[in-house]
Amino acid sequence: MRSNCALYVDVGYLLAAAATRVTGTSLRNGIHVEFGPMVAALIKQAQEISGLPALRVHWYDSAKNGVPDRQQERIGELPRVKLRLGRFGVDGQQKGVDLRIGLDLVAHARSGTADVFFVVSGDDDLTEAVEEAQAHGVQVVLLAVPNADGRPHAVSRHLLRAADDLATLCSSTIDTNVIRVETPPARSAQVATATPSTGTHAPSPGDLAARRPAALPARPAPAREPLSVAVYSSSTGGQSHSMADYHDEPDDRQIDRVIANVIESFRNSASDEALGALADGRPSIPQDIDKALLLDLSDALGSYELNDPVRVRLRSRFWQKYDELPG
């Protein structure tokens, strides 16, 4: 049997990390991605590292009721791409993504599908699946997204210890294919006070991502001071639960900086309808924005878990900063 390599891509990790590199926040709607060229670049790098032809790219994402949207359907139609979907729970959290990745790693290792598995994820929950795949003779290489200063972004220490090797994606793969979304300046200035018209609705993340914005050069976020690496979990879109070192409570400046980055990215990428929907839902915070706030603060602190008082401070401060910042 001819030797092959295979790729297992946690899309939640890939896009959150790429968005952080390009915009400074993990808010997924703040970027537009050229998925075809990105997949081709992933395949090329895996083949160069392993010296083996790539059999297939397994693409793990979430969808409402597990039904792909138009963008996901197009990705699934790309050559050598196998679309694998989890679902969103009633709370808006991803469900079943890390389980699907883990089950596939073990099943494919047992069947001898490929000799080298490239895992694009940093999820601590994949550690045991990686070790089980290795027990069947498969080499497992982590392929991490580089942050602004080139270091692997958000990779679990446990997963790193279990894997055979760690490589980072070529910076050009992200900087060429991930574009910061910028809304044209002609947007109406009356969004904050306008009454929504009947029948309008906030676009879905898939609709926003499917829009082709004006191409702008990717601008990596300013490098932060070295901190402990936050752990990303594909099941929650946030940090994994793990034993963490002691960290001081965040000060108001850290919280305000995280909130400002998320608000800027959202305002730059959102349509008038999405901005109106955000205002109409006040004081609630949309799940995708809330997730970005929690993940970004966790990343900034180098803390694996944000306690409840910190979460309350972060969320209560959001609307105050939203009103203060010019928009």
Backbone as numpy.savetxt, mean C-alpha at the origin, in Angstrom:
# Nx Ny Nz CAx CAy CAz Cx Cy Cz
11.86 -31.29 -15.30 11.02 -30.10 -15.30 11.90 -28.86 -15.30
11.53 -27.88 -16.13 12.32 -26.66 -16.23 12.15 -25.83 -14.96
13.25 -25.23 -14.49 13.19 -24.40 -13.29 12.57 -23.04 -13.62
11.82 -22.51 -12.67 11.16 -21.21 -12.82 11.27 -20.42 -11.52
10.93 -19.15 -11.63 10.67 -18.35 -10.44 9.23 -17.85 -10.53
8.67 -17.44 -9.42 7.30 -16.92 -9.39 7.24 -15.74 -8.43
6.30 -14.84 -8.69 6.16 -13.65 -7.85 4.82 -13.64 -7.15
4.82 -13.17 -5.90 3.62 -13.08 -5.07 3.55 -11.64 -4.56
2.62 -10.87 -5.10 2.60 -9.42 -4.87 1.42 -9.03 -3.98
1.73 -8.54 -2.80 0.73 -7.96 -1.91 0.50 -6.52 -2.37
-0.59 -6.30 -3.10 -0.82 -5.00 -3.72 -1.01 -3.90 -2.68
-1.64 -4.23 -1.55 -1.80 -3.23 -0.50 -0.47 -2.70 -0.02
0.48 -3.61 0.21 1.83 -3.20 0.61 2.51 -2.41 -0.50
2.46 -2.93 -1.72 3.15 -2.31 -2.84 2.70 -0.86 -3.03
1.39 -0.63 -3.05 0.89 0.70 -3.33 1.03 1.65 -2.14
0.85 1.14 -0.93 1.04 2.00 0.25 2.49 2.45 0.35
3.42 1.52 0.12 4.84 1.87 0.20 5.25 2.78 -0.95
4.72 2.52 -2.15 5.03 3.37 -3.30 4.47 4.77 -3.09
3.26 4.87 -2.57 2.66 6.18 -2.31 3.47 6.95 -1.28
3.97 6.26 -0.26 4.79 6.91 0.75 6.07 7.47 0.14
6.68 6.71 -0.76 7.90 7.18 -1.42 7.63 8.41 -2.29
6.50 8.41 -3.00 6.24 9.46 -3.98 5.58 10.69 -3.37
4.64 10.48 -2.43 3.86 11.60 -1.91 4.13 11.92 -0.45
4.80 11.01 0.27 5.02 11.23 1.69 3.94 10.68 2.57
2.90 10.09 1.99 1.82 9.46 2.76 1.38 8.20 2.04
0.82 7.26 2.80 0.43 5.97 2.21 -0.95 6.01 1.57
-1.59 7.17 1.49 -2.92 7.27 0.90 -2.89 6.81 -0.55
-3.61 5.73 -0.82 -3.53 5.06 -2.11 -4.09 5.91 -3.25
-5.12 6.73 -2.96 -5.72 7.55 -4.00 -4.84 8.73 -4.41
-3.74 8.94 -3.71 -2.86 10.04 -4.06 -1.92 9.75 -5.20
-1.97 8.53 -5.73 -1.07 8.15 -6.82 -1.85 7.51 -7.96
-1.28 7.61 -9.14 -1.73 6.86 -10.31 -0.61 5.91 -10.70
-0.96 4.67 -11.01 0.04 3.64 -11.28 -0.12 3.10 -12.69
0.99 3.02 -13.41 1.02 2.34 -14.70 1.30 0.86 -14.42
0.23 0.07 -14.31 0.39 -1.30 -13.83 1.08 -2.21 -14.84
0.80 -2.04 -16.12 1.44 -2.90 -17.12 2.96 -2.82 -17.07
3.53 -1.62 -17.23 4.98 -1.50 -17.13 5.54 -1.90 -15.77
4.78 -1.67 -14.70 5.27 -2.06 -13.38 5.38 -3.57 -13.27
4.37 -4.29 -13.73 4.42 -5.75 -13.69 5.59 -6.26 -14.53
5.79 -5.66 -15.71 6.91 -6.07 -16.55 8.25 -5.84 -15.85
8.36 -4.73 -15.13 9.60 -4.44 -14.40 9.81 -5.42 -13.25
8.73 -5.81 -12.57 8.84 -6.80 -11.50 9.35 -8.13 -12.05
8.78 -8.55 -13.17 9.20 -9.80 -13.80 10.67 -9.74 -14.20
11.05 -8.64 -14.82 12.44 -8.49 -15.28 13.42 -8.58 -14.12
13.12 -7.90 -13.01 14.04 -7.91 -11.88 14.11 -9.29 -11.24
12.98 -9.96 -11.11 12.98 -11.31 -10.54 13.81 -12.27 -11.40
13.70 -12.15 -12.70 14.47 -13.02 -13.60 15.95 -12.71 -13.51
16.30 -11.44 -13.38 17.71 -11.07 -13.29 18.33 -11.57 -11.98
17.59 -11.48 -10.89 18.11 -11.92 -9.59 18.27 -13.43 -9.54
17.26 -14.14 -10.03 17.25 -15.61 -9.92 17.97 -16.31 -11.05
18.07 -15.64 -12.20 18.61 -16.31 -13.38 17.65 -17.33 -13.96
16.37 -17.23 -13.60 15.35 -18.18 -14.05 14.22 -17.44 -14.73
13.54 -18.08 -15.68 12.37 -17.46 -16.28 11.23 -17.36 -15.27
10.44 -16.31 -15.37 9.30 -16.13 -14.47 8.10 -16.90 -15.01
7.53 -17.72 -14.16 6.36 -18.48 -14.55 5.10 -17.62 -14.51
4.94 -16.89 -13.42 3.67 -16.18 -13.23 3.80 -15.15 -12.11
2.97 -14.11 -12.20 2.84 -13.12 -11.13 1.48 -13.32 -10.47
1.49 -13.61 -9.19 0.25 -13.74 -8.43 -0.03 -12.40 -7.77
-1.17 -11.80 -8.09 -1.48 -10.42 -7.75 -2.62 -10.40 -6.72
-2.31 -10.01 -5.48 -3.27 -10.12 -4.38 -3.79 -8.73 -3.99
-5.10 -8.56 -4.14 -5.73 -7.29 -3.82 -7.08 -7.57 -3.17
-7.79 -6.53 -2.79 -9.13 -6.69 -2.22 -10.15 -6.02 -3.11
-11.38 -6.52 -3.05 -12.48 -5.96 -3.82 -13.77 -6.15 -3.04
-14.72 -5.29 -3.30 -16.02 -5.40 -2.63 -16.67 -6.72 -3.01
-17.00 -7.50 -2.00 -17.61 -8.83 -2.18 -16.72 -9.76 -3.00
-15.43 -9.44 -3.10 -14.52 -10.28 -3.86 -14.69 -10.18 -5.37
-15.44 -9.17 -5.84 -15.71 -9.00 -7.28 -14.77 -7.93 -7.82
-13.98 -8.22 -8.85 -13.00 -7.25 -9.34 -13.66 -6.03 -9.96
-13.06 -4.86 -9.76 -13.53 -3.67 -10.46 -12.86 -3.63 -11.84
-13.14 -2.57 -12.58 -12.64 -2.51 -13.96 -11.12 -2.51 -14.02
-10.51 -1.78 -13.12 -9.04 -1.74 -13.12 -8.46 -3.11 -12.79
-9.01 -3.78 -11.81 -8.52 -5.11 -11.44 -8.74 -6.12 -12.56
-9.84 -5.98 -13.28 -10.07 -6.86 -14.43 -8.98 -6.67 -15.48
-8.61 -5.42 -15.73 -7.56 -5.15 -16.71 -6.22 -5.72 -16.26
-5.93 -5.61 -14.97 -4.69 -6.17 -14.45 -4.69 -7.68 -14.61
-5.83 -8.31 -14.31 -5.93 -9.77 -14.44 -5.78 -10.26 -15.87
-5.98 -9.37 -16.84 -5.85 -9.73 -18.25 -4.42 -9.57 -18.76
-3.53 -9.02 -17.94 -2.13 -8.88 -18.37 -1.49 -10.26 -18.50
-0.55 -10.41 -19.43 0.12 -11.71 -19.60 0.81 -12.18 -18.33
0.64 -13.43 -18.00 1.29 -14.10 -16.87 0.90 -13.53 -15.51
-0.25 -12.87 -15.42 -0.73 -12.34 -14.15 -1.97 -13.11 -13.70
-1.92 -13.62 -12.49 -3.05 -14.33 -11.89 -3.63 -13.44 -10.79
-4.87 -12.97 -10.99 -5.52 -12.09 -10.03 -6.12 -12.91 -8.90
-5.76 -12.55 -7.68 -6.26 -13.24 -6.48 -6.85 -12.17 -5.56
-8.15 -12.26 -5.28 -8.83 -11.20 -4.55 -9.31 -11.64 -3.19
-9.06 -10.79 -2.20 -9.73 -10.89 -0.93 -10.97 -10.01 -1.00
-11.49 -9.66 0.13 -12.71 -8.86 0.16 -12.58 -7.79 1.24
-13.51 -6.85 1.23 -13.57 -5.85 2.28 -14.63 -6.25 3.29
-14.29 -6.17 4.58 -15.26 -6.45 5.62 -16.21 -5.28 5.81
-17.16 -5.43 6.72 -18.14 -4.37 6.96 -17.48 -3.12 7.51
-16.30 -3.28 8.10 -15.57 -2.13 8.64 -14.63 -1.51 7.62
-14.68 -2.01 6.37 -13.82 -1.48 5.32 -12.42 -2.04 5.30
-12.10 -2.96 6.21 -10.77 -3.55 6.27 -10.65 -4.71 5.28
-9.42 -4.91 4.78 -9.15 -6.04 3.90 -9.28 -7.36 4.67
-9.86 -8.34 4.01 -10.02 -9.65 4.62 -9.52 -10.72 3.65
-8.72 -11.63 4.18 -8.34 -12.81 3.41 -7.15 -12.68 2.50
-6.53 -11.49 2.42 -5.42 -11.32 1.49 -4.19 -12.08 1.97
-3.79 -11.86 3.22 -2.60 -12.55 3.71 -2.82 -14.06 3.77
-4.06 -14.49 4.05 -4.35 -15.92 4.08 -4.18 -16.53 2.69
-4.67 -15.84 1.67 -4.51 -16.34 0.29 -3.04 -16.44 -0.10
-2.27 -15.42 0.25 -0.84 -15.46 -0.08 -0.18 -16.64 0.62
-0.44 -16.80 1.90 0.17 -17.89 2.66 -0.21 -19.26 2.13
-1.49 -19.46 1.84 -1.94 -20.75 1.32 -1.30 -21.05 -0.03
-1.21 -20.03 -0.88 -0.61 -20.24 -2.20 0.88 -20.56 -2.09
1.59 -19.87 -1.22 3.01 -20.15 -1.04 3.24 -21.61 -0.67
2.45 -22.10 0.27 2.62 -23.48 0.74 2.19 -24.47 -0.33
1.03 -24.24 -0.95 0.53 -25.17 -1.96 1.46 -25.23 -3.16
1.95 -24.09 -3.61 2.83 -24.07 -4.78 4.19 -24.68 -4.47
4.65 -24.52 -3.24 5.91 -25.16 -2.85 5.76 -26.67 -2.84
4.66 -27.16 -2.32 4.43 -28.61 -2.27 4.33 -29.22 -3.67
3.74 -28.47 -4.60 3.57 -29.00 -5.95 4.77 -28.74 -6.85
5.79 -28.06 -6.34 6.99 -27.81 -7.13 6.76 -26.85 -8.27
5.89 -25.86 -8.06 5.55 -24.91 -9.12 6.78 -24.14 -9.61
7.62 -23.72 -8.67 8.81 -22.94 -9.02 9.88 -23.18 -7.96
11.10 -22.83 -8.31 12.23 -23.03 -7.40 12.51 -21.82 -6.52
12.15 -20.63 -7.01 12.40 -19.39 -6.26 11.10 -18.59 -6.22
10.68 -18.23 -5.02 9.50 -17.40 -4.82 9.95 -15.99 -4.44
9.46 -14.99 -5.16 9.70 -13.59 -4.81 8.42 -13.04 -4.17
8.53 -12.60 -2.95 7.37 -12.11 -2.20 7.48 -10.60 -2.03
6.56 -9.87 -2.65 6.54 -8.41 -2.52 5.58 -8.07 -1.38
6.11 -8.05 -0.18 5.32 -7.79 1.02 6.27 -7.61 2.19
5.73 -7.06 3.26 6.50 -6.97 4.50 5.72 -7.52 5.67
4.65 -8.24 5.37 3.68 -8.68 6.37 4.22 -9.75 7.30
4.22 -9.46 8.57 4.67 -10.39 9.60 3.87 -11.70 9.57
2.60 -11.62 9.18 1.74 -12.80 9.18 2.14 -13.85 8.15
3.04 -13.52 7.23 3.48 -14.47 6.21 4.68 -15.30 6.67
5.19 -15.04 7.84 6.43 -15.69 8.29 6.31 -17.21 8.28
5.27 -17.74 8.88 5.12 -19.20 8.97 4.93 -19.83 7.60
4.21 -19.16 6.70 4.02 -19.69 5.35 5.34 -19.73 4.59
6.17 -18.71 4.78 7.49 -18.70 4.15 8.33 -19.87 4.65
8.32 -20.11 5.94 9.11 -21.21 6.50 8.60 -22.57 6.01
7.29 -22.70 5.87 6.73 -23.96 5.36 7.11 -24.17 3.90
7.08 -23.11 3.10 7.49 -23.22 1.70 8.96 -23.63 1.60
9.80 -23.06 2.46 11.21 -23.41 2.45 11.43 -24.88 2.81
10.58 -25.42 3.68 10.71 -26.82 4.08 10.49 -27.76 2.90
9.85 -27.25 1.84 9.63 -28.06 0.64 10.66 -27.75 -0.45
11.75 -27.10 -0.07 12.85 -26.91 -1.00 12.81 -25.65 -1.83
11.94 -24.70 -1.49 11.83 -23.47 -2.26 12.65 -22.37 -1.60
13.34 -21.59 -2.42 14.04 -20.41 -1.93 13.08 -19.23 -1.96
12.97 -18.49 -0.86 12.04 -17.36 -0.76 12.83 -16.07 -0.60
12.61 -15.14 -1.53 13.29 -13.85 -1.53 12.25 -12.75 -1.35
12.47 -11.88 -0.37 11.60 -10.72 -0.19 12.02 -9.63 -1.17
11.05 -9.03 -1.82 11.30 -7.94 -2.75 10.57 -6.72 -2.20
11.30 -5.85 -1.52 10.69 -4.74 -0.79 10.72 -3.46 -1.62
9.77 -2.59 -1.34 9.74 -1.27 -1.96 10.73 -0.37 -1.22
11.59 0.36 -1.96 12.53 1.26 -1.27 11.84 2.53 -0.80
12.25 3.02 0.36 11.72 4.31 0.80 12.51 5.43 0.15
12.32 6.66 0.61 12.93 7.81 -0.06 14.45 7.77 -0.04
15.04 7.14 0.98 16.50 7.06 1.01 17.02 5.68 0.64
16.18 4.88 -0.03 16.63 3.63 -0.62 16.58 2.41 0.27
16.16 2.56 1.53 16.08 1.40 2.42 14.75 0.68 2.26
14.71 -0.63 2.53 13.44 -1.38 2.40 12.38 -0.79 3.32
11.19 -0.61 2.78 10.12 0.02 3.54 9.23 -1.01 4.21
9.05 -0.88 5.52 8.04 -1.62 6.29 8.11 -3.13 6.10
9.23 -3.71 6.46 9.40 -5.17 6.39 9.52 -5.71 7.81
8.70 -6.69 8.14 8.73 -7.30 9.47 10.08 -7.94 9.75
10.57 -7.77 10.97 11.83 -8.40 11.35 11.70 -9.93 11.33
10.56 -10.43 11.78 10.36 -11.88 11.77 10.37 -12.42 10.34
9.68 -11.72 9.44 9.65 -12.15 8.04 11.04 -12.07 7.43
11.77 -11.02 7.76 13.12 -10.85 7.23 14.04 -11.98 7.68
13.93 -12.38 8.94 14.76 -13.47 9.44 14.40 -14.80 8.78
13.13 -14.98 8.45 12.70 -16.25 7.86 13.11 -16.37 6.40
13.11 -15.27 5.67 13.38 -15.31 4.23 14.84 -15.65 3.95
15.09 -16.16 2.74 16.46 -16.49 2.33 17.26 -15.26 1.95
16.57 -14.23 1.47 17.29 -13.03 1.04 16.30 -11.88 0.98
16.85 -10.68 0.96 16.06 -9.46 0.83 16.65 -8.61 -0.28
15.80 -8.19 -1.20 16.21 -7.28 -2.26 15.20 -6.14 -2.30
15.61 -5.02 -2.85 14.68 -3.90 -3.01 14.37 -3.71 -4.48
13.15 -3.30 -4.74 12.77 -2.99 -6.11 13.66 -1.88 -6.65
13.94 -1.92 -7.92 14.68 -0.83 -8.54 13.91 0.47 -8.34
14.61 1.50 -7.95 13.95 2.79 -7.72 13.20 3.27 -8.96
13.76 2.98 -10.12 13.12 3.42 -11.36 11.77 2.75 -11.58
11.59 1.54 -11.05 10.30 0.86 -11.18 9.20 1.68 -10.52
9.50 2.27 -9.38 8.52 3.10 -8.68 8.45 4.49 -9.29
9.61 5.12 -9.47 9.62 6.52 -9.89 9.10 6.72 -11.31
9.21 5.69 -12.15 8.73 5.81 -13.52 7.25 5.48 -13.65
6.77 4.55 -12.83 5.42 4.02 -13.02 4.41 4.48 -11.97
4.86 5.21 -10.98 3.96 5.73 -9.95 3.99 7.25 -10.02
2.84 7.84 -10.27 2.74 9.28 -10.52 1.90 9.93 -9.43
2.41 11.00 -8.89 1.62 11.78 -7.93 0.42 12.40 -8.65
-0.77 12.22 -8.10 -1.97 12.77 -8.70 -2.10 14.23 -8.30
-2.24 15.09 -9.29 -2.44 16.51 -9.03 -3.73 16.95 -9.71
-4.67 17.50 -8.95 -5.92 17.99 -9.51 -5.67 19.33 -10.19
-6.21 19.55 -11.40 -6.01 20.83 -12.07 -6.48 21.99 -11.19
-5.82 23.15 -11.30 -6.18 24.29 -10.45 -7.55 24.87 -10.73
-8.22 24.44 -11.81 -9.53 24.99 -12.16 -10.65 24.46 -11.30
-10.33 23.59 -10.33 -11.37 23.05 -9.46 -12.15 24.19 -8.79
-13.45 23.98 -8.62 -14.29 24.99 -7.99 -13.83 25.28 -6.57
-13.87 26.56 -6.19 -13.47 26.94 -4.83 -14.64 26.88 -3.86
-15.82 26.43 -4.34 -17.00 26.44 -3.50 -17.32 25.09 -2.91
-16.39 24.13 -2.99 -16.67 22.77 -2.55 -17.03 22.73 -1.09
-16.32 23.49 -0.27 -16.52 23.39 1.17 -17.89 23.83 1.61
-18.55 24.76 0.84 -19.84 25.28 1.25 -20.98 24.82 0.38
-20.68 24.16 -0.72 -21.73 23.77 -1.66 -22.57 22.65 -1.09
-23.84 22.66 -1.45 -24.73 21.57 -1.08 -24.68 20.53 -2.17
-24.44 19.27 -1.88 -24.32 18.25 -2.91 -25.62 18.09 -3.68
-25.50 17.96 -4.99 -26.68 17.78 -5.81 -27.18 16.36 -5.72
-28.45 16.19 -6.03 -29.07 14.86 -5.94 -28.42 13.91 -6.92
-28.09 12.74 -6.44 -27.56 11.69 -7.32 -26.06 11.66 -7.40
-25.37 12.62 -6.75 -23.91 12.56 -6.79 -23.43 11.55 -5.77
-22.26 11.03 -6.02 -21.69 10.06 -5.09 -20.18 10.16 -5.14
-19.56 9.74 -4.08 -18.10 9.73 -4.04 -17.57 8.61 -4.90
-16.60 8.88 -5.78 -16.05 7.80 -6.61 -15.34 6.77 -5.77
-15.32 5.56 -6.28 -14.62 4.48 -5.60 -13.12 4.64 -5.79
-12.30 3.98 -4.95 -10.84 4.02 -5.17 -10.46 3.56 -6.56
-11.18 2.55 -7.10 -10.87 2.06 -8.44 -11.12 3.12 -9.50
-12.27 3.89 -9.32 -12.58 4.95 -10.28 -11.52 6.04 -10.26
-11.09 6.43 -9.03 -10.07 7.47 -8.93 -8.76 7.03 -9.55
-8.37 5.78 -9.27 -7.09 5.29 -9.77 -7.11 5.10 -11.27
-8.33 4.86 -11.83 -8.43 4.61 -13.27 -8.28 5.90 -14.08
-8.48 7.06 -13.43 -8.34 8.32 -14.14 -6.88 8.58 -14.45
-6.61 9.03 -15.65 -5.22 9.30 -16.04 -4.89 10.76 -15.76
-4.14 11.07 -14.73 -3.78 12.45 -14.45 -2.67 12.91 -15.36
-2.44 14.22 -15.33 -1.29 14.73 -16.07 -0.02 14.13 -15.49
0.86 13.67 -16.38 2.09 13.01 -15.93 3.01 14.03 -15.29
3.40 13.75 -14.08 4.34 14.59 -13.36 5.49 13.73 -12.88
6.68 14.27 -12.82 7.78 13.46 -12.32 7.55 13.08 -10.87
7.84 11.84 -10.56 7.67 11.37 -9.18 8.67 12.07 -8.29
8.16 12.57 -7.16 9.04 13.26 -6.22 9.08 12.44 -4.93
10.17 11.72 -4.70 10.26 10.97 -3.44 10.08 11.90 -2.25
9.40 11.39 -1.24 9.18 12.17 -0.03 10.51 12.45 0.65
10.62 13.57 1.35 11.87 13.87 2.06 12.23 12.74 3.02
13.52 12.44 3.07 13.97 11.34 3.93 13.73 11.69 5.38
13.21 10.72 6.12 13.02 10.89 7.55 14.27 10.42 8.28
14.38 10.81 9.55 15.46 10.30 10.36 15.28 8.80 10.53
16.37 8.02 10.56 16.25 6.58 10.69 15.45 6.20 11.93
14.45 5.34 11.72 13.60 4.86 12.78 13.44 3.37 12.63
12.95 2.71 13.67 12.63 1.31 13.54 11.60 1.14 12.45
11.68 0.06 11.69 10.79 -0.14 10.55 9.43 -0.62 11.03
8.38 0.04 10.57 7.04 -0.38 10.93 6.65 -1.62 10.15
5.81 -2.43 10.76 5.41 -3.67 10.12 4.08 -3.47 9.43
4.00 -3.89 8.18 2.77 -3.75 7.41 2.00 -5.06 7.42
0.70 -4.98 7.55 -0.15 -6.17 7.52 -1.13 -6.07 6.39
-1.15 -7.06 5.48 -2.07 -7.01 4.36 -3.49 -7.25 4.79
-3.70 -7.85 5.94 -5.06 -8.13 6.38 -5.76 -6.89 6.90
-5.01 -5.93 7.37 -5.61 -4.72 7.92 -5.24 -3.47 7.15
-4.20 -3.56 6.31 -3.70 -2.36 5.67 -2.92 -1.49 6.62
-2.64 -1.97 7.81 -1.92 -1.19 8.81 -0.80 -1.99 9.40
-0.40 -1.61 10.59 0.74 -2.26 11.21 0.34 -3.59 11.83
1.24 -4.57 11.79 1.00 -5.85 12.42 1.23 -5.75 13.92
0.67 -6.69 14.66 0.89 -6.73 16.10 2.13 -7.56 16.38
3.08 -6.98 17.06 4.33 -7.66 17.35 4.93 -7.03 18.60
5.89 -7.71 19.19 6.56 -7.13 20.34 7.39 -5.94 19.87
7.15 -4.79 20.47 7.83 -3.58 20.03 8.70 -3.01 21.13
9.70 -2.26 20.71 10.52 -1.56 21.66 9.73 -0.39 22.23
10.18 0.13 23.36 9.49 1.26 23.95 9.72 2.51 23.11
8.64 3.25 22.86 8.75 4.51 22.14 7.99 5.57 22.91
8.50 6.80 22.92 7.79 7.90 23.55 6.49 8.17 22.80
5.56 8.76 23.52 4.31 9.17 22.90 4.60 10.25 21.85
3.86 10.26 20.75 4.10 11.28 19.72 3.73 12.66 20.24
4.49 13.67 19.83 4.12 15.02 20.20 3.18 15.59 19.14
2.63 16.75 19.42 1.65 17.34 18.51 2.24 17.64 17.14
3.52 17.97 17.09 4.14 18.28 15.81 4.19 17.06 14.91
4.51 15.90 15.48 4.52 14.67 14.68 3.14 14.34 14.16
2.15 14.45 15.02 0.77 14.16 14.60 0.32 15.14 13.53
0.61 16.43 13.73 0.19 17.44 12.76 0.87 17.24 11.41
2.14 16.82 11.43 2.86 16.60 10.18 2.24 15.45 9.39
1.89 14.37 10.08 1.24 13.24 9.42 -0.10 13.66 8.84
-0.89 14.36 9.62 -2.21 14.79 9.16 -2.09 15.72 7.96
-1.15 16.66 8.01 -0.97 17.61 6.92 -0.61 16.90 5.62
0.26 15.90 5.69 0.64 15.15 4.49 -0.54 14.42 3.89
-1.36 13.79 4.74 -2.52 13.06 4.24 -3.54 14.01 3.63
-3.80 15.13 4.29 -4.76 16.10 3.77 -4.29 16.66 2.43
-3.00 16.99 2.34 -2.47 17.52 1.08 -2.63 16.51 -0.05
-2.28 15.25 0.21 -2.40 14.23 -0.81 -3.86 14.03 -1.22
-4.76 14.02 -0.24 -6.18 13.84 -0.56 -6.71 15.00 -1.38
-6.43 16.22 -0.97 -6.93 17.38 -1.69 -6.37 17.46 -3.10
-5.13 17.04 -3.28 -4.52 17.09 -4.60 -5.11 16.06 -5.55
-5.66 14.98 -5.01 -6.11 13.88 -5.87 -7.62 13.74 -5.95
-8.36 14.32 -5.01 -9.80 14.09 -4.94 -10.58 14.97 -5.91
-11.69 14.44 -6.38 -12.61 15.21 -7.20 -13.46 16.12 -6.32
-14.21 17.04 -6.95 -15.12 17.88 -6.18 -16.13 17.03 -5.41
-16.59 15.94 -6.06 -17.58 15.07 -5.40 -16.99 14.41 -4.16
-15.73 13.96 -4.26 -15.09 13.30 -3.12 -14.86 14.29 -1.98
-14.49 15.52 -2.32 -14.31 16.54 -1.28 -15.64 16.86 -0.60
-16.70 16.94 -1.41 -18.02 17.19 -0.85 -18.48 16.07 0.04
-18.20 14.83 -0.38 -18.59 13.67 0.43 -17.85 13.65 1.76
-16.58 14.07 1.74 -15.81 14.13 2.99 -16.45 15.14 3.94
-16.81 16.31 3.43 -17.43 17.33 4.27 -18.79 16.89 4.79
-19.56 16.22 3.94 -20.90 15.76 4.33 -20.84 14.71 5.43
-19.77 13.92 5.44 -19.65 12.84 6.42 -19.08 13.26 7.75
-18.73 14.52 7.87 -18.13 15.03 9.10 -19.06 14.81 10.29
-18.58 14.37 11.45 -17.18 14.27 11.89 -16.52 12.92 11.62
-17.18 12.03 10.90 -16.56 10.74 10.58 -15.38 10.95 9.64
-14.40 10.06 9.72 -13.25 10.08 8.83 -13.34 8.86 7.92
-13.32 9.04 6.59 -13.40 7.89 5.68 -12.34 6.85 5.99
-12.68 5.59 5.76 -11.79 4.50 6.16 -10.43 4.58 5.50
-10.37 4.95 4.20 -9.06 4.99 3.54 -8.17 6.09 4.12
-8.76 7.22 4.48 -7.99 8.29 5.10 -7.56 7.90 6.50
-8.47 7.30 7.25 -8.15 6.86 8.61 -7.01 5.84 8.59
-7.07 4.92 7.65 -6.02 3.91 7.53 -4.67 4.55 7.22
-4.68 5.53 6.31 -3.43 6.22 5.97 -2.88 6.98 7.17
-3.74 7.62 7.94 -3.29 8.34 9.13 -2.61 7.40 10.12
-3.24 6.26 10.39 -2.70 5.32 11.36 -1.38 4.72 10.87
-1.35 4.32 9.60 -0.14 3.71 9.06 1.01 4.69 9.00
0.72 5.93 8.59 1.78 6.92 8.47 2.35 7.32 9.84
1.48 7.43 10.84 1.98 7.77 12.17 2.79 6.61 12.75
2.32 5.39 12.52 3.08 4.22 12.97 4.46 4.19 12.31
4.50 4.49 11.03 5.77 4.51 10.30 6.68 5.61 10.84
6.11 6.78 11.09 6.92 7.90 11.59 7.49 7.63 12.97
6.72 6.90 13.79 7.17 6.62 15.16 8.06 5.40 15.24
8.02 4.54 14.21 8.73 3.28 14.29 8.12 2.37 15.33
6.82 2.50 15.54 6.12 1.73 16.56 5.20 0.72 15.89
5.18 -0.50 16.40 4.38 -1.55 15.79 2.90 -1.44 16.11
2.56 -0.72 17.16 1.16 -0.64 17.55 0.87 0.70 18.19
-0.16 1.37 17.71 -0.57 2.64 18.29 -1.63 2.36 19.35
-1.40 2.88 20.56 -2.38 2.63 21.61 -3.62 3.50 21.40
-4.67 3.20 22.12 -5.95 3.88 21.92 -5.88 5.38 22.18
-5.20 5.85 23.22 -5.11 7.30 23.41 -4.45 8.02 22.24
-3.44 7.41 21.64 -2.78 8.03 20.49 -3.73 8.07 19.29
-4.47 6.99 19.07 -5.44 6.97 17.97 -6.50 8.05 18.16
-6.97 8.21 19.39 -7.98 9.23 19.67 -7.42 10.62 19.40
-6.18 10.88 19.83 -5.55 12.18 19.58 -5.43 12.44 18.09
-5.01 11.44 17.35 -4.82 11.59 15.91 -6.13 11.91 15.22
-7.17 11.17 15.54 -8.46 11.36 14.87 -9.14 12.66 15.29
-9.02 13.01 16.55 -9.66 14.25 17.01 -8.97 15.48 16.43
-7.69 15.35 16.11 -6.93 16.47 15.56 -7.18 16.64 14.06
-7.68 15.61 13.38 -7.79 15.64 11.93 -8.64 16.80 11.44
-9.86 16.93 11.96 -10.74 17.97 11.44 -10.26 19.36 11.81
-9.63 19.50 12.94 -9.08 20.80 13.31 -8.02 21.24 12.30
-7.12 20.31 11.94 -6.09 20.63 10.95 -6.71 20.83 9.57
-7.74 20.07 9.26 -8.40 20.20 7.96 -8.95 21.62 7.77
-9.50 22.19 8.84 -10.04 23.55 8.77 -8.93 24.60 8.76
-7.82 24.29 9.43 -6.73 25.26 9.52 -5.93 25.37 8.22
-5.73 24.24 7.55 -4.87 24.22 6.37 -5.60 24.83 5.18
-4.93 25.68 4.41 -5.57 26.27 3.23 -5.87 25.20 2.20
-7.03 25.29 1.58 -7.40 24.29 0.59 -8.12 24.89 -0.57
